Amino acid sequence: KMESPFYQEDEEFKRLSEEDKIKQLARQENTIKWMNNIRGEIELGREVIFEQWMDKILIKEDNLEVPIDVCFGIIDEYKNRDDVQLEIEKKLIMPLNSNVALWKLKIIPTQTEPTE
């Protein structure tokens, strides 16, 4: 029985496609993990300075996609909330472990008065 060379190419394409899906899934999972970490800080009332997180994420993940996804995800999540202030300073900064310049981004929980 002779195998077609096209069949082998299809198998290679299938293998690469599966690897790509696995990488994308891992990226999504890691993005969610980091966003949860940042959410936790905000819920504790702590100010989040994103370039510091960018450095942490870059060191751990060794790619730019995850920290960029986290940045956009956090902005999207908190942009219309009253309990958190997004402060974006249009001053470019360069995180330590990256060759990407960012605007300075702070996420500041606002103090809410306790209700009686």
Buried (B, 14 or more C-beta within 10 A) or exposed (E): EEEEEEEEEEEEEEEEEEEEEEEEEEBEEBBEBBBEBBBEBBEEEEEBBBBEBBBBBBEEBEEBEBBBBBBEBBBEBBEEEEEBEBEBEEEEBEBEBBEEEBEBBBBBBEEEEEEE
